[in-house]
Amino acid sequence: MKLSRAVALRLTNILREKKMSLYKLEKIIAMPHNTMKTIMGERNSGVNLRTVALIVRGLDMSLSKFFDDPIFDNMNLDIE
């Protein structure tokens, strides 16, 4: 699995847990819809850590909590 897909899946799960829409998160962090759409659609080849940190801040959680998920433990995670 690609890292970008793992981030998108983790974000989807967190939004569901928090009962928050993607639109609301975009407004909280002032991120353009097209940027978020690219991340969620996994059309990018990589995910910028700065962007992930901004998203995580908007979710009111730490980076360590965001990445503390079995989806990121996969030794076959494609980070290229």
PDB file of N, CA, C and O in Angstrom:
ATOM      1  N   MET A   1       0.847  -1.175   0.000  1.00  0.00           N
ATOM      2  CA  MET A   1       0.000   0.000   0.000  1.00  0.00           C
ATOM      3  C   MET A   1       0.893   1.240   0.000  1.00  0.00           C
ATOM      4  O   MET A   1       1.916   1.288   0.683  1.00  0.00           O
ATOM      5  N   LYS A   2       0.490   2.222  -0.768  1.00  0.00           N
ATOM      6  CA  LYS A   2       1.245   3.478  -0.811  1.00  0.00           C
ATOM      7  C   LYS A   2       0.990   4.298   0.448  1.00  0.00           C
ATOM      8  O   LYS A   2      -0.087   4.241   1.040  1.00  0.00           O
ATOM      9  N   LEU A   3       1.993   5.051   0.838  1.00  0.00           N
ATOM     10  CA  LEU A   3       1.885   5.914   2.012  1.00  0.00           C
ATOM     11  C   LEU A   3       0.726   6.899   1.857  1.00  0.00           C
ATOM     12  O   LEU A   3      -0.002   7.151   2.816  1.00  0.00           O
ATOM     13  N   SER A   4       0.553   7.452   0.667  1.00  0.00           N
ATOM     14  CA  SER A   4      -0.535   8.413   0.451  1.00  0.00           C
ATOM     15  C   SER A   4      -1.900   7.765   0.692  1.00  0.00           C
ATOM     16  O   SER A   4      -2.804   8.408   1.226  1.00  0.00           O
ATOM     17  N   ARG A   5      -2.052   6.506   0.305  1.00  0.00           N
ATOM     18  CA  ARG A   5      -3.316   5.797   0.552  1.00  0.00           C
ATOM     19  C   ARG A   5      -3.506   5.557   2.047  1.00  0.00           C
ATOM     20  O   ARG A   5      -4.612   5.708   2.565  1.00  0.00           O
ATOM     21  N   ALA A   6      -2.441   5.186   2.736  1.00  0.00           N
ATOM     22  CA  ALA A   6      -2.518   4.950   4.182  1.00  0.00           C
ATOM     23  C   ALA A   6      -2.949   6.222   4.910  1.00  0.00           C
ATOM     24  O   ALA A   6      -3.786   6.167   5.811  1.00  0.00           O
ATOM     25  N   VAL A   7      -2.384   7.362   4.525  1.00  0.00           N
ATOM     26  CA  VAL A   7      -2.752   8.642   5.146  1.00  0.00           C
ATOM     27  C   VAL A   7      -4.226   8.952   4.870  1.00  0.00           C
ATOM     28  O   VAL A   7      -4.948   9.380   5.771  1.00  0.00           O
ATOM     29  N   ALA A   8      -4.668   8.741   3.647  1.00  0.00           N
ATOM     30  CA  ALA A   8      -6.063   9.015   3.292  1.00  0.00           C
ATOM     31  C   ALA A   8      -7.019   8.114   4.070  1.00  0.00           C
ATOM     32  O   ALA A   8      -8.060   8.573   4.540  1.00  0.00           O
ATOM     33  N   LEU A   9      -6.675   6.853   4.206  1.00  0.00           N
ATOM     34  CA  LEU A   9      -7.528   5.924   4.966  1.00  0.00           C
ATOM     35  C   LEU A   9      -7.571   6.296   6.444  1.00  0.00           C
ATOM     36  O   LEU A   9      -8.633   6.265   7.066  1.00  0.00           O
ATOM     37  N   ARG A  10      -6.418   6.646   7.003  1.00  0.00           N
ATOM     38  CA  ARG A  10      -6.362   7.039   8.418  1.00  0.00           C
ATOM     39  C   ARG A  10      -7.195   8.298   8.648  1.00  0.00           C
ATOM     40  O   ARG A  10      -7.938   8.391   9.625  1.00  0.00           O
ATOM     41  N   LEU A  11      -7.066   9.253   7.753  1.00  0.00           N
ATOM     42  CA  LEU A  11      -7.826  10.492   7.863  1.00  0.00           C
ATOM     43  C   LEU A  11      -9.323  10.220   7.758  1.00  0.00           C
ATOM     44  O   LEU A  11     -10.110  10.793   8.511  1.00  0.00           O
ATOM     45  N   THR A  12      -9.716   9.367   6.849  1.00  0.00           N
ATOM     46  CA  THR A  12     -11.126   9.001   6.699  1.00  0.00           C
ATOM     47  C   THR A  12     -11.665   8.392   7.992  1.00  0.00           C
ATOM     48  O   THR A  12     -12.762   8.733   8.434  1.00  0.00           O
ATOM     49  N   ASN A  13     -10.895   7.497   8.590  1.00  0.00           N
ATOM     50  CA  ASN A  13     -11.328   6.845   9.835  1.00  0.00           C
ATOM     51  C   ASN A  13     -11.449   7.838  10.986  1.00  0.00           C
ATOM     52  O   ASN A  13     -12.397   7.774  11.769  1.00  0.00           O
ATOM     53  N   ILE A  14     -10.493   8.754  11.088  1.00  0.00           N
ATOM     54  CA  ILE A  14     -10.535   9.751  12.164  1.00  0.00           C
ATOM     55  C   ILE A  14     -11.737  10.680  11.979  1.00  0.00           C
ATOM     56  O   ILE A  14     -12.442  10.985  12.941  1.00  0.00           O
ATOM     57  N   LEU A  15     -11.967  11.122  10.758  1.00  0.00           N
ATOM     58  CA  LEU A  15     -13.128  11.993  10.503  1.00  0.00           C
ATOM     59  C   LEU A  15     -14.424  11.284  10.881  1.00  0.00           C
ATOM     60  O   LEU A  15     -15.329  11.891  11.453  1.00  0.00           O
ATOM     61  N   ARG A  16     -14.504  10.015  10.561  1.00  0.00           N
ATOM     62  CA  ARG A  16     -15.701   9.228  10.909  1.00  0.00           C
ATOM     63  C   ARG A  16     -15.855   9.139  12.429  1.00  0.00           C
ATOM     64  O   ARG A  16     -16.953   9.319  12.956  1.00  0.00           O
ATOM     65  N   GLU A  17     -14.747   8.860  13.136  1.00  0.00           N
ATOM     66  CA  GLU A  17     -14.773   8.765  14.600  1.00  0.00           C
ATOM     67  C   GLU A  17     -15.203  10.086  15.238  1.00  0.00           C
ATOM     68  O   GLU A  17     -15.963  10.095  16.207  1.00  0.00           O
ATOM     69  N   LYS A  18     -14.721  11.185  14.699  1.00  0.00           N
ATOM     70  CA  LYS A  18     -15.021  12.505  15.250  1.00  0.00           C
ATOM     71  C   LYS A  18     -16.341  13.077  14.721  1.00  0.00           C
ATOM     72  O   LYS A  18     -16.772  14.156  15.126  1.00  0.00           O
ATOM     73  N   LYS A  19     -16.972  12.329  13.806  1.00  0.00           N
ATOM     74  CA  LYS A  19     -18.219  12.792  13.185  1.00  0.00           C
ATOM     75  C   LYS A  19     -18.018  14.187  12.585  1.00  0.00           C
ATOM     76  O   LYS A  19     -18.837  15.089  12.766  1.00  0.00           O
ATOM     77  N   MET A  20     -16.905  14.331  11.869  1.00  0.00           N
ATOM     78  CA  MET A  20     -16.537  15.600  11.256  1.00  0.00           C
ATOM     79  C   MET A  20     -16.499  15.425   9.743  1.00  0.00           C
ATOM     80  O   MET A  20     -16.034  14.403   9.238  1.00  0.00           O
ATOM     81  N   SER A  21     -16.979  16.404   9.047  1.00  0.00           N
ATOM     82  CA  SER A  21     -16.926  16.344   7.589  1.00  0.00           C
ATOM     83  C   SER A  21     -15.565  16.839   7.094  1.00  0.00           C
ATOM     84  O   SER A  21     -14.869  17.588   7.779  1.00  0.00           O
ATOM     85  N   LEU A  22     -15.218  16.413   5.923  1.00  0.00           N
ATOM     86  CA  LEU A  22     -13.990  16.882   5.295  1.00  0.00           C
ATOM     87  C   LEU A  22     -14.067  18.390   5.064  1.00  0.00           C
ATOM     88  O   LEU A  22     -13.075  19.104   5.211  1.00  0.00           O
ATOM     89  N   TYR A  23     -15.242  18.855   4.704  1.00  0.00           N
ATOM     90  CA  TYR A  23     -15.460  20.291   4.482  1.00  0.00           C
ATOM     91  C   TYR A  23     -15.150  21.087   5.752  1.00  0.00           C
ATOM     92  O   TYR A  23     -14.487  22.123   5.691  1.00  0.00           O
ATOM     93  N   LYS A  24     -15.625  20.606   6.894  1.00  0.00           N
ATOM     94  CA  LYS A  24     -15.374  21.301   8.156  1.00  0.00           C
ATOM     95  C   LYS A  24     -13.880  21.345   8.467  1.00  0.00           C
ATOM     96  O   LYS A  24     -13.364  22.373   8.906  1.00  0.00           O
ATOM     97  N   LEU A  25     -13.189  20.231   8.239  1.00  0.00           N
ATOM     98  CA  LEU A  25     -11.747  20.205   8.469  1.00  0.00           C
ATOM     99  C   LEU A  25     -11.037  21.194   7.549  1.00  0.00           C
ATOM    100  O   LEU A  25     -10.134  21.909   7.983  1.00  0.00           O
ATOM    101  N   GLU A  26     -11.438  21.236   6.296  1.00  0.00           N
ATOM    102  CA  GLU A  26     -10.843  22.188   5.348  1.00  0.00           C
ATOM    103  C   GLU A  26     -10.989  23.620   5.849  1.00  0.00           C
ATOM    104  O   GLU A  26     -10.061  24.421   5.739  1.00  0.00           O
ATOM    105  N   LYS A  27     -12.145  23.932   6.394  1.00  0.00           N
ATOM    106  CA  LYS A  27     -12.390  25.289   6.906  1.00  0.00           C
ATOM    107  C   LYS A  27     -11.556  25.575   8.154  1.00  0.00           C
ATOM    108  O   LYS A  27     -11.027  26.676   8.304  1.00  0.00           O
ATOM    109  N   ILE A  28     -11.435  24.605   9.039  1.00  0.00           N
ATOM    110  CA  ILE A  28     -10.660  24.782  10.266  1.00  0.00           C
ATOM    111  C   ILE A  28      -9.195  25.085   9.956  1.00  0.00           C
ATOM    112  O   ILE A  28      -8.591  25.957  10.580  1.00  0.00           O
ATOM    113  N   ILE A  29      -8.633  24.369   8.999  1.00  0.00           N
ATOM    114  CA  ILE A  29      -7.208  24.527   8.699  1.00  0.00           C
ATOM    115  C   ILE A  29      -6.952  25.435   7.498  1.00  0.00           C
ATOM    116  O   ILE A  29      -5.805  25.621   7.092  1.00  0.00           O
ATOM    117  N   ALA A  30      -8.005  25.993   6.937  1.00  0.00           N
ATOM    118  CA  ALA A  30      -7.903  26.899   5.785  1.00  0.00           C
ATOM    119  C   ALA A  30      -7.136  26.260   4.626  1.00  0.00           C
ATOM    120  O   ALA A  30      -6.256  26.874   4.023  1.00  0.00           O
ATOM    121  N   MET A  31      -7.496  25.014   4.338  1.00  0.00           N
ATOM    122  CA  MET A  31      -6.858  24.297   3.237  1.00  0.00           C
ATOM    123  C   MET A  31      -7.784  24.311   2.025  1.00  0.00           C
ATOM    124  O   MET A  31      -8.975  24.027   2.152  1.00  0.00           O
ATOM    125  N   PRO A  32      -7.249  24.638   0.863  1.00  0.00           N
ATOM    126  CA  PRO A  32      -8.083  24.628  -0.340  1.00  0.00           C
ATOM    127  C   PRO A  32      -8.681  23.241  -0.599  1.00  0.00           C
ATOM    128  O   PRO A  32      -8.033  22.219  -0.372  1.00  0.00           O
ATOM    129  N   HIS A  33      -9.903  23.228  -1.068  1.00  0.00           N
ATOM    130  CA  HIS A  33     -10.600  21.968  -1.330  1.00  0.00           C
ATOM    131  C   HIS A  33      -9.809  21.090  -2.299  1.00  0.00           C
ATOM    132  O   HIS A  33      -9.736  19.875  -2.115  1.00  0.00           O
ATOM    133  N   ASN A  34      -9.224  21.689  -3.316  1.00  0.00           N
ATOM    134  CA  ASN A  34      -8.483  20.893  -4.302  1.00  0.00           C
ATOM    135  C   ASN A  34      -7.284  20.190  -3.688  1.00  0.00           C
ATOM    136  O   ASN A  34      -6.950  19.074  -4.087  1.00  0.00           O
ATOM    137  N   THR A  35      -6.635  20.826  -2.727  1.00  0.00           N
ATOM    138  CA  THR A  35      -5.504  20.192  -2.045  1.00  0.00           C
ATOM    139  C   THR A  35      -5.976  18.977  -1.266  1.00  0.00           C
ATOM    140  O   THR A  35      -5.379  17.903  -1.349  1.00  0.00           O
ATOM    141  N   MET A  36      -7.047  19.153  -0.511  1.00  0.00           N
ATOM    142  CA  MET A  36      -7.577  18.041   0.278  1.00  0.00           C
ATOM    143  C   MET A  36      -8.102  16.935  -0.638  1.00  0.00           C
ATOM    144  O   MET A  36      -7.935  15.750  -0.353  1.00  0.00           O
ATOM    145  N   LYS A  37      -8.725  17.330  -1.717  1.00  0.00           N
ATOM    146  CA  LYS A  37      -9.253  16.361  -2.681  1.00  0.00           C
ATOM    147  C   LYS A  37      -8.113  15.520  -3.265  1.00  0.00           C
ATOM    148  O   LYS A  37      -8.265  14.315  -3.466  1.00  0.00           O
ATOM    149  N   THR A  38      -6.990  16.151  -3.531  1.00  0.00           N
ATOM    150  CA  THR A  38      -5.819  15.439  -4.041  1.00  0.00           C
ATOM    151  C   THR A  38      -5.307  14.436  -3.013  1.00  0.00           C
ATOM    152  O   THR A  38      -4.979  13.300  -3.356  1.00  0.00           O
ATOM    153  N   ILE A  39      -5.239  14.856  -1.758  1.00  0.00           N
ATOM    154  CA  ILE A  39      -4.784  13.956  -0.693  1.00  0.00           C
ATOM    155  C   ILE A  39      -5.741  12.788  -0.526  1.00  0.00           C
ATOM    156  O   ILE A  39      -5.313  11.635  -0.458  1.00  0.00           O
ATOM    157  N   MET A  40      -7.012  13.074  -0.461  1.00  0.00           N
ATOM    158  CA  MET A  40      -8.000  12.025  -0.236  1.00  0.00           C
ATOM    159  C   MET A  40      -8.185  11.124  -1.456  1.00  0.00           C
ATOM    160  O   MET A  40      -8.542   9.953  -1.330  1.00  0.00           O
ATOM    161  N   GLY A  41      -7.936  11.687  -2.635  1.00  0.00           N
ATOM    162  CA  GLY A  41      -8.065  10.897  -3.847  1.00  0.00           C
ATOM    163  C   GLY A  41      -6.812  10.126  -4.193  1.00  0.00           C
ATOM    164  O   GLY A  41      -6.782   9.378  -5.171  1.00  0.00           O
ATOM    165  N   GLU A  42      -5.778  10.308  -3.390  1.00  0.00           N
ATOM    166  CA  GLU A  42      -4.518   9.596  -3.542  1.00  0.00           C
ATOM    167  C   GLU A  42      -3.890   9.816  -4.914  1.00  0.00           C
ATOM    168  O   GLU A  42      -3.193   8.944  -5.433  1.00  0.00           O
ATOM    169  N   ARG A  43      -4.140  10.976  -5.491  1.00  0.00           N
ATOM    170  CA  ARG A  43      -3.585  11.257  -6.807  1.00  0.00           C
ATOM    171  C   ARG A  43      -2.157  11.773  -6.734  1.00  0.00           C
ATOM    172  O   ARG A  43      -1.495  11.945  -7.758  1.00  0.00           O
ATOM    173  N   ASN A  44      -1.693  12.014  -5.531  1.00  0.00           N
ATOM    174  CA  ASN A  44      -0.316  12.486  -5.408  1.00  0.00           C
ATOM    175  C   ASN A  44       0.603  11.303  -5.135  1.00  0.00           C
ATOM    176  O   ASN A  44       0.165  10.287  -4.595  1.00  0.00           O
ATOM    177  N   SER A  45       1.844  11.426  -5.497  1.00  0.00           N
ATOM    178  CA  SER A  45       2.775  10.321  -5.309  1.00  0.00           C
ATOM    179  C   SER A  45       3.340  10.283  -3.896  1.00  0.00           C
ATOM    180  O   SER A  45       3.891   9.266  -3.475  1.00  0.00           O
ATOM    181  N   GLY A  46       3.208  11.370  -3.170  1.00  0.00           N
ATOM    182  CA  GLY A  46       3.707  11.418  -1.799  1.00  0.00           C
ATOM    183  C   GLY A  46       2.898  12.397  -0.978  1.00  0.00           C
ATOM    184  O   GLY A  46       2.129  13.201  -1.507  1.00  0.00           O
ATOM    185  N   VAL A  47       3.087  12.313   0.307  1.00  0.00           N
ATOM    186  CA  VAL A  47       2.367  13.198   1.210  1.00  0.00           C
ATOM    187  C   VAL A  47       3.399  14.038   1.962  1.00  0.00           C
ATOM    188  O   VAL A  47       4.334  13.505   2.560  1.00  0.00           O
ATOM    189  N   ASN A  48       3.219  15.324   1.922  1.00  0.00           N
ATOM    190  CA  ASN A  48       4.113  16.256   2.579  1.00  0.00           C
ATOM    191  C   ASN A  48       3.844  16.223   4.083  1.00  0.00           C
ATOM    192  O   ASN A  48       2.697  16.353   4.509  1.00  0.00           O
ATOM    193  N   LEU A  49       4.886  16.053   4.882  1.00  0.00           N
ATOM    194  CA  LEU A  49       4.723  15.977   6.340  1.00  0.00           C
ATOM    195  C   LEU A  49       4.156  17.279   6.900  1.00  0.00           C
ATOM    196  O   LEU A  49       3.379  17.252   7.855  1.00  0.00           O
ATOM    197  N   ARG A  50       4.528  18.401   6.326  1.00  0.00           N
ATOM    198  CA  ARG A  50       3.988  19.689   6.770  1.00  0.00           C
ATOM    199  C   ARG A  50       2.469  19.715   6.593  1.00  0.00           C
ATOM    200  O   ARG A  50       1.747  20.205   7.462  1.00  0.00           O
ATOM    201  N   THR A  51       1.994  19.190   5.475  1.00  0.00           N
ATOM    202  CA  THR A  51       0.556  19.145   5.204  1.00  0.00           C
ATOM    203  C   THR A  51      -0.139  18.217   6.188  1.00  0.00           C
ATOM    204  O   THR A  51      -1.207  18.544   6.705  1.00  0.00           O
ATOM    205  N   VAL A  52       0.465  17.060   6.450  1.00  0.00           N
ATOM    206  CA  VAL A  52      -0.110  16.125   7.424  1.00  0.00           C
ATOM    207  C   VAL A  52      -0.159  16.773   8.803  1.00  0.00           C
ATOM    208  O   VAL A  52      -1.150  16.630   9.519  1.00  0.00           O
ATOM    209  N   ALA A  53       0.902  17.482   9.181  1.00  0.00           N
ATOM    210  CA  ALA A  53       0.935  18.156  10.481  1.00  0.00           C
ATOM    211  C   ALA A  53      -0.165  19.203  10.586  1.00  0.00           C
ATOM    212  O   ALA A  53      -0.788  19.340  11.639  1.00  0.00           O
ATOM    213  N   LEU A  54      -0.409  19.933   9.522  1.00  0.00           N
ATOM    214  CA  LEU A  54      -1.484  20.921   9.505  1.00  0.00           C
ATOM    215  C   LEU A  54      -2.848  20.249   9.679  1.00  0.00           C
ATOM    216  O   LEU A  54      -3.692  20.727  10.436  1.00  0.00           O
ATOM    217  N   ILE A  55      -3.051  19.154   8.982  1.00  0.00           N
ATOM    218  CA  ILE A  55      -4.308  18.401   9.088  1.00  0.00           C
ATOM    219  C   ILE A  55      -4.487  17.879  10.507  1.00  0.00           C
ATOM    220  O   ILE A  55      -5.561  18.004  11.095  1.00  0.00           O
ATOM    221  N   VAL A  56      -3.428  17.296  11.047  1.00  0.00           N
ATOM    222  CA  VAL A  56      -3.481  16.721  12.398  1.00  0.00           C
ATOM    223  C   VAL A  56      -3.776  17.803  13.432  1.00  0.00           C
ATOM    224  O   VAL A  56      -4.539  17.572  14.370  1.00  0.00           O
ATOM    225  N   ARG A  57      -3.184  18.967  13.269  1.00  0.00           N
ATOM    226  CA  ARG A  57      -3.460  20.087  14.176  1.00  0.00           C
ATOM    227  C   ARG A  57      -4.951  20.452  14.121  1.00  0.00           C
ATOM    228  O   ARG A  57      -5.573  20.715  15.150  1.00  0.00           O
ATOM    229  N   GLY A  58      -5.504  20.464  12.925  1.00  0.00           N
ATOM    230  CA  GLY A  58      -6.929  20.762  12.764  1.00  0.00           C
ATOM    231  C   GLY A  58      -7.824  19.713  13.390  1.00  0.00           C
ATOM    232  O   GLY A  58      -8.963  20.000  13.758  1.00  0.00           O
ATOM    233  N   LEU A  59      -7.312  18.500  13.511  1.00  0.00           N
ATOM    234  CA  LEU A  59      -8.057  17.421  14.156  1.00  0.00           C
ATOM    235  C   LEU A  59      -7.861  17.417  15.669  1.00  0.00           C
ATOM    236  O   LEU A  59      -8.428  16.585  16.377  1.00  0.00           O
ATOM    237  N   ASP A  60      -7.048  18.360  16.157  1.00  0.00           N
ATOM    238  CA  ASP A  60      -6.746  18.485  17.583  1.00  0.00           C
ATOM    239  C   ASP A  60      -6.141  17.200  18.148  1.00  0.00           C
ATOM    240  O   ASP A  60      -6.582  16.672  19.169  1.00  0.00           O
ATOM    241  N   MET A  61      -5.119  16.722  17.445  1.00  0.00           N
ATOM    242  CA  MET A  61      -4.417  15.539  17.914  1.00  0.00           C
ATOM    243  C   MET A  61      -2.935  15.687  17.595  1.00  0.00           C
ATOM    244  O   MET A  61      -2.540  16.591  16.859  1.00  0.00           O
ATOM    245  N   SER A  62      -2.130  14.812  18.141  1.00  0.00           N
ATOM    246  CA  SER A  62      -0.688  14.870  17.904  1.00  0.00           C
ATOM    247  C   SER A  62      -0.329  14.015  16.685  1.00  0.00           C
ATOM    248  O   SER A  62      -1.077  13.126  16.277  1.00  0.00           O
ATOM    249  N   LEU A  63       0.839  14.316  16.124  1.00  0.00           N
ATOM    250  CA  LEU A  63       1.326  13.491  15.018  1.00  0.00           C
ATOM    251  C   LEU A  63       1.534  12.053  15.465  1.00  0.00           C
ATOM    252  O   LEU A  63       1.239  11.116  14.724  1.00  0.00           O
ATOM    253  N   SER A  64       2.044  11.882  16.685  1.00  0.00           N
ATOM    254  CA  SER A  64       2.282  10.515  17.167  1.00  0.00           C
ATOM    255  C   SER A  64       0.985   9.731  17.263  1.00  0.00           C
ATOM    256  O   SER A  64       0.959   8.538  16.960  1.00  0.00           O
ATOM    257  N   LYS A  65      -0.091  10.387  17.681  1.00  0.00           N
ATOM    258  CA  LYS A  65      -1.383   9.697  17.755  1.00  0.00           C
ATOM    259  C   LYS A  65      -1.899   9.380  16.353  1.00  0.00           C
ATOM    260  O   LYS A  65      -2.464   8.311  16.126  1.00  0.00           O
ATOM    261  N   PHE A  66      -1.706  10.307  15.413  1.00  0.00           N
ATOM    262  CA  PHE A  66      -2.148  10.071  14.040  1.00  0.00           C
ATOM    263  C   PHE A  66      -1.449   8.845  13.452  1.00  0.00           C
ATOM    264  O   PHE A  66      -2.085   7.998  12.827  1.00  0.00           O
ATOM    265  N   PHE A  67      -0.134   8.762  13.659  1.00  0.00           N
ATOM    266  CA  PHE A  67       0.631   7.667  13.077  1.00  0.00           C
ATOM    267  C   PHE A  67       0.620   6.396  13.926  1.00  0.00           C
ATOM    268  O   PHE A  67       1.163   5.372  13.510  1.00  0.00           O
ATOM    269  N   ASP A  68       0.005   6.451  15.114  1.00  0.00           N
ATOM    270  CA  ASP A  68      -0.097   5.275  15.967  1.00  0.00           C
ATOM    271  C   ASP A  68      -1.308   4.452  15.537  1.00  0.00           C
ATOM    272  O   ASP A  68      -2.333   4.417  16.217  1.00  0.00           O
ATOM    273  N   ASP A  69      -1.164   3.804  14.411  1.00  0.00           N
ATOM    274  CA  ASP A  69      -2.237   3.005  13.830  1.00  0.00           C
ATOM    275  C   ASP A  69      -1.596   1.839  13.080  1.00  0.00           C
ATOM    276  O   ASP A  69      -0.554   2.015  12.448  1.00  0.00           O
ATOM    277  N   PRO A  70      -2.188   0.678  13.136  1.00  0.00           N
ATOM    278  CA  PRO A  70      -1.611  -0.489  12.458  1.00  0.00           C
ATOM    279  C   PRO A  70      -1.388  -0.288  10.955  1.00  0.00           C
ATOM    280  O   PRO A  70      -0.546  -0.961  10.361  1.00  0.00           O
ATOM    281  N   ILE A  71      -2.121   0.613  10.352  1.00  0.00           N
ATOM    282  CA  ILE A  71      -1.964   0.836   8.916  1.00  0.00           C
ATOM    283  C   ILE A  71      -0.546   1.308   8.573  1.00  0.00           C
ATOM    284  O   ILE A  71      -0.063   1.078   7.465  1.00  0.00           O
ATOM    285  N   PHE A  72       0.110   1.963   9.519  1.00  0.00           N
ATOM    286  CA  PHE A  72       1.468   2.450   9.284  1.00  0.00           C
ATOM    287  C   PHE A  72       2.542   1.454   9.740  1.00  0.00           C
ATOM    288  O   PHE A  72       3.734   1.700   9.554  1.00  0.00           O
ATOM    289  N   ASP A  73       2.127   0.340  10.331  1.00  0.00           N
ATOM    290  CA  ASP A  73       3.082  -0.686  10.774  1.00  0.00           C
ATOM    291  C   ASP A  73       3.464  -1.640   9.657  1.00  0.00           C
ATOM    292  O   ASP A  73       4.393  -2.433   9.814  1.00  0.00           O
ATOM    293  N   ASN A  74       2.782  -1.578   8.558  1.00  0.00           N
ATOM    294  CA  ASN A  74       2.995  -2.496   7.459  1.00  0.00           C
ATOM    295  C   ASN A  74       4.414  -2.351   6.903  1.00  0.00           C
ATOM    296  O   ASN A  74       4.794  -1.283   6.425  1.00  0.00           O
ATOM    297  N   MET A  75       5.175  -3.412   6.968  1.00  0.00           N
ATOM    298  CA  MET A  75       6.537  -3.384   6.442  1.00  0.00           C
ATOM    299  C   MET A  75       6.557  -3.210   4.925  1.00  0.00           C
ATOM    300  O   MET A  75       7.578  -2.825   4.356  1.00  0.00           O
ATOM    301  N   ASN A  76       5.449  -3.489   4.281  1.00  0.00           N
ATOM    302  CA  ASN A  76       5.363  -3.360   2.838  1.00  0.00           C
ATOM    303  C   ASN A  76       4.823  -2.001   2.406  1.00  0.00           C
ATOM    304  O   ASN A  76       4.467  -1.818   1.242  1.00  0.00           O
ATOM    305  N   LEU A  77       4.759  -1.054   3.325  1.00  0.00           N
ATOM    306  CA  LEU A  77       4.257   0.281   3.009  1.00  0.00           C
ATOM    307  C   LEU A  77       5.196   0.938   2.002  1.00  0.00           C
ATOM    308  O   LEU A  77       6.387   1.115   2.260  1.00  0.00           O
ATOM    309  N   ASP A  78       4.637   1.290   0.857  1.00  0.00           N
ATOM    310  CA  ASP A  78       5.405   1.894  -0.227  1.00  0.00           C
ATOM    311  C   ASP A  78       5.596   3.373   0.053  1.00  0.00           C
ATOM    312  O   ASP A  78       4.645   4.152  -0.009  1.00  0.00           O
ATOM    313  N   ILE A  79       6.827   3.758   0.362  1.00  0.00           N
ATOM    314  CA  ILE A  79       7.099   5.156   0.692  1.00  0.00           C
ATOM    315  C   ILE A  79       7.779   5.893  -0.452  1.00  0.00           C
ATOM    316  O   ILE A  79       8.197   7.038  -0.279  1.00  0.00           O
ATOM    317  N   GLU A  80       7.894   5.286  -1.573  1.00  0.00           N
ATOM    318  CA  GLU A  80       8.524   5.915  -2.744  1.00  0.00           C
ATOM    319  C   GLU A  80       7.533   6.766  -3.487  1.00  0.00           C
ATOM    320  O   GLU A  80       7.879   7.374  -4.500  1.00  0.00           O
TER     321      GLU A  80
END
